[in-house]
Amino acid sequence: MADTDNAQYYIGLMSGTSLDGVDGVIIDGNTQKIINQAYMPYSEQLKDSLRQLTQGGQTSLQNLAEIDIHVAGFFADTAVLLLSGSGLVSEQIVAIGSHGQTIYHQGGKYSMQIAHGALIAEKTQITTVADFRMQDVAAGGQGAPLTPAYHQHLLNGKSGMVINLGGMANLTQLSGNQVVGFDTGPANTLLDNWIKRCKSLDYDRDGLWARSGLVDQALLERMLTDAYFQKKPPKSTGPEYFNLTWLDKCLSGDEAPADVQRTLLELTALSVSQYIPAGVDVYLCGGGVHNAFLVERLNYLNLSSNIMDTSELGIHVDYVEAAAFAFFAQRTLAGKTANLTQVTGAKQTRILGAIYAI
């Protein structure tokens, strides 16, 4: 049973561009420590619907509404699962911070996350804060990444870099009071979608298939010439840009499938590593940490840096982003800003999120 004396508990819910399911945590708002954590995988049918929605770009309003309701149910069920294993009851939770599921993101113009906060609030009977990105976008920002503000909290004055290897890769570098953060490009999304196409698998376990192939230097160079990799921050991206349609335009058609997978892994490793300064402490998080070959390549390309993961900062690699949105919900209800203008490019800091009160 959790100690409830003077505690204020918050739930954080997150599903990233890998489209695999919902990560959830309960945090103690006083200490920011995780009290409980849980993961609820999406059904295969929902994964397929989300892939079509994010990469196909066309759907009916009815289909969009039905998927929104379905995803909101998964988010609410994750909150219920968290509570059932925590020794807490819903009345002890101040609020849920729900990132939702991004289905469209065009930095600086628009960002859409489904899993409507009103539906989560009604199903759980807990006040829910959602739609964190659009206030930053409306203020002229990219709307992403938002997590550097939480990474700054995690590092607690230390210099270092936090790199999230989700569907996309984003980094936060802290040096003194200076914070730099942006999306470097794809991390797992192309790897996952290519193995799904070729082998009907959701991901390349430990990078074993990639390890069996060879880097196709011509393909790698074609991919690295994409304008996104040359663009200076602030910048953000998503699977609506880096997807199989994008990859197909880079392929000659003669590549061996395993070589493509190996080259995609090298694309991730190189596009991340070009921003890692020599000698910096690096803390990895996100699903890509479980890809042993990707982590091996990052270590090889950054021999003078100390590559660790966020467990060294006291938080499990799979739950950093969920914890961030619990943290942001707490800030929202306290009337505190959460975006970093030097990261997103917004003209001013803003209180983020729409509140669905119970």
C-alpha positions in Angstrom: 0.0 0.0 0.0 1.4 3.4 -1.0 2.0 6.0 1.7 -0.7 8.6 1.1 0.3 11.1 3.8 0.7 14.5 2.2 1.1 12.9 -1.2 -0.4 14.1 -4.5 -0.5 11.4 -7.1 -0.6 11.9 -10.9 -1.0 9.4 -13.7 1.0 9.9 -16.9 -0.1 8.1 -20.2 1.8 8.0 -23.4 1.8 6.2 -26.7 4.5 7.2 -29.2 5.1 6.9 -32.9 5.9 3.2 -32.7 2.1 2.7 -32.4 2.6 -0.4 -30.2 0.5 0.5 -27.1 0.1 2.7 -24.0 2.8 3.3 -21.4 1.5 4.4 -18.0 2.9 5.5 -14.6 1.7 6.8 -11.3 4.0 9.4 -9.8 4.2 11.0 -6.4 3.8 14.7 -7.2 6.0 15.7 -4.2 9.0 13.6 -5.1 8.3 12.8 -8.8 9.1 9.1 -8.0 7.2 6.4 -9.9 4.8 4.5 -7.7 3.6 2.1 -10.3 4.1 1.5 -14.0 2.2 -0.5 -16.6 2.0 -1.2 -20.3 -1.1 -2.1 -22.3 -0.4 -3.3 -25.9 -2.7 -2.3 -28.7 -4.6 -5.1 -30.5 -3.2 -6.0 -33.9 -6.4 -4.6 -35.6 -5.9 -1.3 -33.9 -2.2 -1.2 -34.8 -3.1 -1.8 -38.4 -5.7 1.0 -38.3 -3.3 3.4 -36.8 -0.6 2.6 -39.4 -3.1 3.2 -42.2 -4.2 6.5 -40.5 -0.7 7.9 -39.8 0.9 6.8 -43.1 -2.0 6.7 -45.5 -3.2 10.2 -44.6 -6.8 9.7 -45.8 -9.8 8.4 -43.8 -13.5 9.2 -43.2 -14.5 11.3 -40.3 -16.5 8.3 -39.0 -13.5 6.1 -39.1 -11.4 8.8 -37.3 -14.0 9.1 -34.6 -14.2 5.4 -34.1 -10.4 5.0 -33.8 -10.3 8.0 -31.4 -12.9 6.3 -29.1 -11.1 3.0 -29.3 -7.7 4.5 -28.4 -9.2 6.5 -25.6 -10.5 3.2 -24.2 -7.0 1.8 -24.2 -5.7 4.9 -22.4 -8.4 4.8 -19.8 -8.0 1.0 -19.3 -4.2 1.6 -18.7 -5.1 4.1 -15.9 -7.4 1.6 -14.3 -4.7 -1.1 -14.6 -2.2 1.2 -12.9 -4.5 1.9 -10.0 -5.3 -1.8 -9.5 -1.7 -2.6 -8.9 -0.8 0.5 -6.8 -2.9 0.2 -3.6 -4.4 3.6 -4.5 -8.0 4.5 -5.5 -9.1 7.0 -8.1 -10.0 9.6 -5.5 -6.3 9.8 -4.5 -5.2 10.8 -8.1 -5.2 14.6 -8.7 -5.1 14.2 -12.5 -4.2 12.2 -15.5 -1.7 13.7 -18.0 -2.4 12.0 -21.3 -0.2 12.7 -24.3 -2.6 10.7 -26.5 -1.7 9.1 -29.8 -0.2 11.3 -32.5 -1.8 10.7 -35.9 -0.6 13.9 -37.6 2.2 16.2 -36.9 3.5 19.1 -39.0 5.8 21.1 -36.8 4.9 24.8 -36.6 1.5 24.3 -38.3 -0.6 21.6 -36.6 -0.4 18.6 -34.4 -3.2 16.1 -33.7 -3.4 13.5 -30.9 -6.3 11.2 -30.5 -7.6 9.5 -27.3 -9.9 12.3 -26.3 -9.3 13.6 -22.8 -13.1 13.9 -22.1 -13.5 10.2 -22.8 -10.6 9.3 -20.5 -11.9 11.6 -17.7 -15.5 10.1 -17.9 -14.3 6.5 -18.0 -11.8 6.9 -15.1 -13.7 9.6 -13.2 -10.3 11.4 -12.9 -9.6 14.9 -14.1 -7.6 14.6 -17.3 -5.2 17.0 -19.0 -4.7 16.3 -22.7 -3.8 18.0 -26.0 -0.5 19.4 -24.8 1.1 20.2 -28.1 -1.4 22.7 -29.8 -0.9 25.6 -27.4 2.8 25.6 -28.3 2.0 25.3 -32.0 -0.5 28.2 -31.8 2.3 30.3 -30.2 4.5 29.7 -33.2 6.3 26.6 -31.9 7.0 23.1 -33.3 4.8 21.5 -30.7 7.6 19.0 -30.1 9.6 17.8 -28.5 8.1 18.8 -25.2 10.0 16.3 -23.1 13.2 18.4 -22.8 11.6 20.3 -20.0 11.2 17.0 -18.1 14.7 15.8 -19.1 16.0 19.0 -17.5 14.2 18.1 -14.3 15.6 14.6 -14.4 19.2 15.8 -14.9 18.7 18.2 -12.0 21.5 20.6 -12.8 23.9 18.0 -14.3 25.3 18.5 -17.8 24.5 15.6 -20.2 22.3 14.4 -23.0 19.0 12.4 -22.9 18.2 10.6 -26.1 14.8 9.1 -26.6 14.8 6.3 -29.2 11.1 5.9 -29.9 9.5 5.8 -33.3 11.4 9.0 -33.8 14.6 10.0 -32.1 14.8 13.1 -30.1 17.5 14.5 -27.9 18.0 17.0 -25.1 21.4 18.4 -24.3 22.0 20.3 -21.1 25.1 22.4 -20.3 24.7 24.8 -17.4 21.5 26.7 -18.0 21.5 26.0 -21.7 19.0 23.5 -23.1 19.0 22.2 -26.7 16.3 19.8 -27.9 14.9 18.5 -31.2 14.0 15.5 -33.3 17.0 14.1 -35.1 14.9 11.9 -37.4 13.7 8.2 -37.4 14.7 5.8 -34.7 12.5 2.7 -34.8 9.7 3.7 -37.2 11.4 2.7 -40.5 13.0 -0.4 -39.0 9.7 -1.5 -37.6 7.7 -0.9 -40.8 10.3 -2.5 -43.1 10.4 -5.7 -41.1 6.6 -5.7 -40.9 6.5 -5.5 -44.7 9.2 -8.1 -45.3 8.6 -10.6 -42.5 5.3 -9.7 -40.9 7.0 -9.0 -37.6 6.4 -6.0 -35.4 10.1 -5.3 -34.7 13.6 -6.6 -35.2 14.4 -8.3 -31.9 17.8 -7.2 -30.7 18.5 -6.0 -34.2 19.3 -9.6 -35.3 18.0 -9.2 -38.8 19.8 -5.9 -39.3 23.0 -7.6 -38.0 22.7 -10.2 -40.8 22.8 -7.6 -43.5 25.4 -5.2 -44.9 25.3 -1.4 -45.1 24.3 -0.3 -48.5 26.5 2.9 -48.8 24.6 4.3 -51.8 21.3 3.9 -50.1 22.6 5.4 -46.9 23.9 8.4 -48.8 20.6 8.9 -50.6 18.7 8.9 -47.3 21.1 11.2 -45.6 20.7 13.8 -48.3 17.1 14.4 -47.2 16.5 18.0 -46.4 15.3 17.2 -42.8 18.8 16.0 -41.8 20.3 19.3 -43.0 17.7 21.5 -41.3 18.7 23.4 -38.2 16.7 23.3 -35.0 14.1 24.0 -33.9 12.7 21.0 -35.8 10.4 18.1 -35.3 9.1 15.2 -37.5 7.0 12.1 -37.4 5.9 9.0 -39.3 3.8 11.0 -41.7 7.1 12.1 -43.2 9.6 9.2 -42.4 7.5 6.2 -43.6 7.7 3.4 -46.2 6.6 5.9 -49.0 9.7 8.0 -48.1 11.9 4.9 -48.0 10.6 3.5 -51.4 11.7 6.8 -53.0 15.2 6.1 -51.8 15.3 2.4 -52.9 16.7 1.4 -56.3 14.8 -1.9 -56.1 17.9 -4.1 -56.2 18.7 -4.1 -52.5 18.5 -7.2 -50.4 15.9 -6.8 -47.7 18.3 -7.5 -44.8 20.7 -5.0 -46.2 18.0 -2.4 -46.2 17.3 -3.2 -42.5 21.0 -2.9 -41.7 21.2 0.4 -43.6 18.1 1.8 -41.8 19.7 1.0 -38.4 22.9 2.8 -39.5 20.8 5.8 -40.6 19.4 6.0 -37.1 22.8 5.6 -35.4 24.5 8.2 -37.6 21.7 10.8 -37.6 21.7 10.6 -33.8 25.5 10.4 -33.3 26.2 13.5 -35.4 24.8 15.6 -32.5 26.6 13.8 -29.6 29.6 15.9 -28.5 32.8 14.1 -27.5 33.0 13.2 -23.8 29.4 13.9 -22.9 27.3 11.7 -20.6 24.4 10.2 -22.7 21.3 8.6 -21.1 19.2 6.6 -23.5 15.5 5.8 -23.2 12.7 4.5 -25.4 12.0 1.2 -27.2 15.3 1.5 -29.2 17.2 0.8 -26.0 16.1 -2.8 -26.4 17.7 -3.1 -29.8 21.1 -4.4 -28.7 22.7 -3.8 -32.2 21.5 -0.2 -32.3 23.0 0.5 -28.8 26.2 -1.3 -29.9 26.5 1.0 -33.0 25.8 4.1 -30.8 28.6 3.1 -28.5 31.0 2.4 -31.4 30.3 5.7 -33.0 30.8 7.6 -29.8 33.7 6.0 -28.1 34.7 9.0 -26.1 31.2 9.4 -24.6 29.7 7.5 -21.7 26.5 5.9 -23.1 24.1 4.8 -20.3 20.4 4.6 -20.0 17.9 6.5 -17.8 17.9 3.9 -15.1 21.0 5.7 -14.0 18.7 8.7 -13.3 16.2 6.5 -11.4 13.7 6.0 -14.1 13.0 2.9 -16.3 13.8 3.4 -20.0 10.3 2.5 -21.1 8.4 5.0 -18.9 10.3 8.3 -19.2 7.8 9.9 -21.5 4.7 8.7 -19.5 6.3 10.2 -16.4 6.9 13.4 -18.3 3.2 13.9 -19.0 2.3 13.2 -15.4 4.8 16.0 -14.6 3.3 18.3 -17.2 -0.3 17.7 -15.9 0.9 18.8 -12.4 2.4 21.9 -13.9 -0.8 22.7 -15.9 -3.0 22.5 -12.9 -0.6 24.6 -10.9 -0.7 27.3 -13.7 2.9 26.8 -14.7 4.4 26.8 -18.2 5.9 23.6 -19.7 7.3 24.5 -23.1 10.9 25.6 -23.6 10.9 28.3 -26.3 14.5 27.6 -27.2 13.5 24.1 -28.0 10.2 24.5 -29.8 10.7 27.9 -31.2 7.4 29.3 -29.7 7.4 33.0 -29.2 6.6 32.6 -25.5 6.2 30.0 -22.8 2.7 28.7 -22.4 0.6 26.7 -19.9 0.0 23.5 -21.9 -3.0 21.2 -22.1 -6.7 21.2 -22.1 -8.3 20.3 -18.8 -11.3 17.9 -18.6 -12.4 18.3 -15.0 -14.4 15.8 -12.9 
